[in-house]
Amino acid sequence: MTKQSEAREAVLDLIEQLGVGEAIPSERQLGLDLGMSRLTVRAALDDLVREGYLIRRRGSGTFVSEPKIAQELTMTSFTEDMRRRGMVPGSRTLELRVSPAGARLGRVLHVSPSEPVLAVKRLRLADGETMAIETLHVRESLIAGLSARDLEEHSFYELLRDRYGIVIVSGVQTVEPTVTNEEESSELGVPLHSPALLLERTTRSETGEIVEYVRSIYRGDRYRLVTELSVRPTPRRTGMPIALYDDGFGR
């Protein structure tokens, strides 16, 4: 284990003993306590800041940050997920417009390029704190009369079910690491090029038709993905290798 790794583990142990918002010792003090150089300690702290364990406040010091939210890959909406965690979900509409699907979106939604599609860009909140930027695309014909206020006061999946009689039953979701651009950083209130998770989702209704395509940018300092894995028994007659599959959203 390198000196930087040792410093990182030591600070993680310290974080577990402190409460959210409490300050950790200065780089100089940590170096003295651990018997390491200040540069080594600083590099370890830089890693922990990037990973979301710590937050730096200019002129004040370095503090224990809020714990990351474990985001399970399941068929639940953001609103349902936050409620389940005892947090108050919120939404602020940044943009709402109707325009032709175009070639790329038409392929994703399985509609004509000329099909009117509602695009809604929303800032998703939990207990008043920014968590993600979500851009929803859905055929206008499916959700006639849907307003920005509707989406700020209700879960989209609840609106689909209760107002439009559409029940989401399956979907496909992809996840990849990314960093925030200038616009995303401003909207989320994080530094430029902050770590983030890019999630793209398409869902289907009970009838099998595609209902929505959603592209979301989640703050990397507040989220970690959790998925349960199971072993699928291999039929002896085939001799095929054991496969791991996801018990979450993509199953």
C-alpha positions as CSV (number, residue, x, y, z in Angstrom):
1,M,0.0,0.0,0.0
2,T,1.4,3.4,-0.9
3,K,1.7,6.3,1.5
4,Q,-1.2,8.1,-0.3
5,S,-3.4,5.0,0.1
6,E,-2.5,4.8,3.8
7,A,-3.4,8.5,4.3
8,R,-6.7,7.9,2.4
9,E,-7.7,5.0,4.7
10,A,-6.7,6.9,7.8
11,V,-8.8,9.9,6.8
12,L,-11.8,7.6,5.9
13,D,-11.5,6.1,9.4
14,L,-11.6,9.7,10.8
15,I,-14.6,10.5,8.7
16,E,-16.6,7.6,10.2
17,Q,-16.0,9.1,13.7
18,L,-17.2,12.6,12.7
19,G,-20.6,13.9,11.9
20,V,-21.8,15.5,8.7
21,G,-20.5,19.1,8.5
22,E,-17.7,18.6,11.0
23,A,-14.3,19.8,10.1
24,I,-11.3,17.5,9.7
25,P,-7.8,18.6,10.9
26,S,-5.7,20.7,8.6
27,E,-3.3,19.2,6.1
28,R,-0.4,20.2,8.3
29,Q,-1.9,18.6,11.4
30,L,-2.9,15.4,9.6
31,G,0.7,15.2,8.2
32,L,2.1,15.4,11.8
33,D,-0.5,12.9,13.1
34,L,0.2,10.4,10.4
35,G,3.9,11.0,10.0
36,M,3.5,11.8,6.3
37,S,4.3,14.8,4.1
38,R,1.8,17.5,3.5
39,L,1.8,16.8,-0.2
40,T,0.9,13.1,0.4
41,V,-2.0,14.1,2.7
42,R,-3.2,16.7,0.2
43,A,-3.3,14.2,-2.6
44,A,-5.3,11.8,-0.4
45,L,-7.7,14.6,0.5
46,D,-8.1,15.6,-3.2
47,D,-9.2,12.0,-3.9
48,L,-11.7,12.0,-1.1
49,V,-13.1,15.4,-2.2
50,R,-13.6,14.1,-5.8
51,E,-15.3,11.0,-4.4
52,G,-17.7,13.1,-2.4
53,Y,-16.6,12.1,1.1
54,L,-15.3,15.6,1.9
55,I,-16.1,19.1,0.8
56,R,-13.7,22.1,0.8
57,R,-14.9,25.6,1.7
58,R,-12.6,28.4,0.7
59,G,-11.2,30.1,3.8
60,S,-12.9,27.7,6.2
61,G,-11.3,24.3,5.8
62,T,-12.4,20.8,4.8
63,F,-15.5,19.2,6.1
64,V,-17.3,15.9,6.1
65,S,-19.9,15.9,3.3
66,E,-23.4,14.4,3.2
67,P,-23.3,10.6,2.6
68,K,-24.0,9.5,-1.0
69,I,-27.4,8.2,-1.9
70,A,-27.4,4.6,-2.9
71,Q,-29.2,4.5,-6.3
72,E,-30.6,1.1,-7.0
73,L,-31.2,0.1,-10.6
74,T,-34.9,-0.5,-10.2
75,M,-38.1,0.4,-11.9
76,T,-38.9,3.4,-9.6
77,S,-39.2,7.1,-10.3
78,F,-36.9,9.7,-8.7
79,T,-39.9,10.9,-6.6
80,E,-40.6,7.4,-5.3
81,D,-37.0,6.7,-4.6
82,M,-36.5,9.9,-2.5
83,R,-39.7,9.3,-0.6
84,R,-38.6,5.8,0.3
85,R,-35.4,7.3,1.8
86,G,-37.3,9.7,3.9
87,M,-36.4,12.7,1.8
88,V,-38.6,15.3,0.3
89,P,-38.5,15.2,-3.5
90,G,-38.7,18.3,-5.6
91,S,-38.6,19.4,-9.2
92,R,-38.0,22.7,-11.0
93,T,-38.8,22.9,-14.7
94,L,-36.0,24.6,-16.6
95,E,-37.5,24.1,-20.1
96,L,-40.7,22.7,-21.7
97,R,-41.2,22.6,-25.4
98,V,-42.9,20.6,-28.2
99,S,-41.0,19.9,-31.5
100,P,-40.8,17.2,-34.1
101,A,-39.0,14.1,-33.0
102,G,-36.3,14.2,-35.7
103,A,-34.4,11.2,-37.0
104,R,-32.5,10.2,-33.9
105,L,-35.3,10.6,-31.3
106,G,-37.7,9.1,-33.7
107,R,-35.6,5.9,-33.8
108,V,-35.4,5.8,-30.0
109,L,-39.2,6.3,-29.5
110,H,-40.1,4.3,-32.6
111,V,-42.1,7.1,-34.1
112,S,-42.0,9.2,-37.3
113,P,-39.4,12.0,-37.4
114,S,-42.4,14.4,-37.7
115,E,-44.2,13.2,-34.6
116,P,-44.6,16.0,-32.0
117,V,-42.6,15.2,-28.9
118,L,-42.7,17.0,-25.6
119,A,-39.2,17.6,-24.2
120,V,-39.0,18.7,-20.5
121,K,-35.8,19.6,-18.8
122,R,-36.0,19.4,-15.0
123,L,-33.8,20.0,-12.0
124,R,-34.4,17.2,-9.5
125,L,-34.1,18.0,-5.8
126,A,-34.0,16.2,-2.5
127,D,-34.6,18.1,0.7
128,G,-34.1,21.2,-1.4
129,E,-30.6,20.2,-2.6
130,T,-29.8,19.7,-6.3
131,M,-29.4,16.0,-7.3
132,A,-29.8,15.7,-11.0
133,I,-30.7,17.2,-14.3
134,E,-33.3,15.2,-16.2
135,T,-34.5,15.7,-19.7
136,L,-37.7,13.8,-20.5
137,H,-38.9,13.0,-24.1
138,V,-42.4,11.7,-24.6
139,R,-44.9,11.8,-27.5
140,E,-47.3,14.7,-27.0
141,S,-50.2,12.6,-28.1
142,L,-49.8,10.4,-25.0
143,I,-49.8,13.3,-22.4
144,A,-52.1,16.0,-23.8
145,G,-52.3,19.0,-21.4
146,L,-49.3,18.1,-19.3
147,S,-47.8,21.2,-17.8
148,A,-44.7,22.3,-16.0
149,R,-46.7,22.7,-12.8
150,D,-48.0,19.1,-13.1
151,L,-44.4,17.9,-13.2
152,E,-43.3,20.0,-10.3
153,E,-46.1,18.8,-8.1
154,H,-46.4,15.1,-9.0
155,S,-44.3,12.1,-10.0
156,F,-44.4,11.7,-13.8
157,Y,-45.1,8.0,-13.4
158,E,-48.0,8.8,-11.1
159,L,-49.4,11.2,-13.7
160,L,-49.0,8.6,-16.4
161,R,-50.9,6.0,-14.4
162,D,-53.6,8.2,-12.7
163,R,-54.4,10.7,-15.5
164,Y,-53.5,9.0,-18.7
165,G,-54.0,5.3,-17.8
166,I,-50.4,4.4,-18.8
167,V,-48.5,2.0,-16.6
168,I,-44.8,1.6,-17.0
169,V,-43.8,-2.1,-16.7
170,S,-40.3,-2.5,-18.2
171,G,-37.4,-0.6,-19.6
172,V,-33.7,-0.5,-20.5
173,Q,-31.2,1.8,-18.7
174,T,-27.6,2.5,-19.4
175,V,-25.1,4.2,-17.0
176,E,-21.7,5.7,-17.7
177,P,-19.3,8.0,-16.0
178,T,-19.0,11.6,-17.2
179,V,-18.1,15.1,-16.0
180,T,-20.3,18.1,-16.0
181,N,-20.0,20.8,-18.7
182,E,-20.4,24.5,-18.0
183,E,-24.2,24.6,-18.2
184,E,-24.7,21.4,-16.1
185,S,-22.2,22.7,-13.5
186,S,-24.1,25.9,-13.2
187,E,-27.5,24.2,-12.9
188,L,-26.3,21.7,-10.4
189,G,-24.2,24.2,-8.4
190,V,-21.0,22.2,-8.7
191,P,-17.5,23.0,-10.0
192,L,-16.9,22.7,-13.7
193,H,-15.9,19.1,-14.8
194,S,-17.3,17.6,-11.6
195,P,-17.7,13.8,-11.7
196,A,-21.2,12.7,-12.7
197,L,-23.3,9.8,-13.8
198,L,-25.0,9.8,-17.2
199,L,-28.2,7.7,-17.2
200,E,-30.3,7.0,-20.3
201,R,-33.6,5.2,-20.0
202,T,-36.3,4.0,-22.3
203,T,-39.5,2.5,-20.8
204,R,-42.4,0.5,-22.1
205,S,-46.1,0.3,-21.1
206,E,-48.2,-2.8,-20.6
207,T,-49.0,-2.8,-24.3
208,G,-45.3,-3.0,-25.2
209,E,-45.0,0.5,-26.8
210,I,-42.2,2.8,-25.9
211,V,-43.4,5.6,-23.6
212,E,-40.4,7.8,-22.8
213,Y,-36.7,8.4,-23.3
214,V,-35.0,10.1,-20.4
215,R,-31.4,11.4,-20.2
216,S,-30.2,12.3,-16.7
217,I,-27.0,13.8,-15.2
218,Y,-26.6,12.7,-11.6
219,R,-24.1,14.4,-9.3
220,G,-21.2,12.0,-8.8
221,D,-20.5,13.4,-5.3
222,R,-24.0,12.4,-4.1
223,Y,-24.7,9.1,-5.8
224,R,-23.4,5.6,-6.0
225,L,-25.1,2.8,-7.9
226,V,-26.1,-0.4,-6.2
227,T,-27.3,-3.5,-7.9
228,E,-27.9,-7.0,-6.6
229,L,-26.3,-9.8,-8.6
230,S,-27.4,-13.5,-8.7
231,V,-25.9,-16.6,-10.2
232,R,-27.9,-18.2,-12.9
233,P,-27.4,-22.0,-12.8
234,T,-25.9,-23.4,-15.9
235,P,-27.7,-26.4,-17.5
236,R,-25.3,-29.3,-17.3
237,R,-26.1,-30.5,-20.8
238,T,-24.9,-27.4,-22.5
239,G,-21.7,-26.7,-20.6
240,M,-22.2,-23.0,-21.0
241,P,-20.4,-20.7,-18.6
242,I,-22.1,-19.3,-15.5
243,A,-23.6,-15.8,-16.2
244,L,-24.1,-13.0,-13.8
245,Y,-27.2,-10.9,-14.4
246,D,-28.6,-7.7,-12.9
247,D,-31.7,-8.1,-10.6
248,G,-32.3,-4.4,-11.0
249,F,-33.7,-2.1,-13.7
250,G,-32.1,-3.8,-16.7
251,R,-33.5,-7.3,-16.0
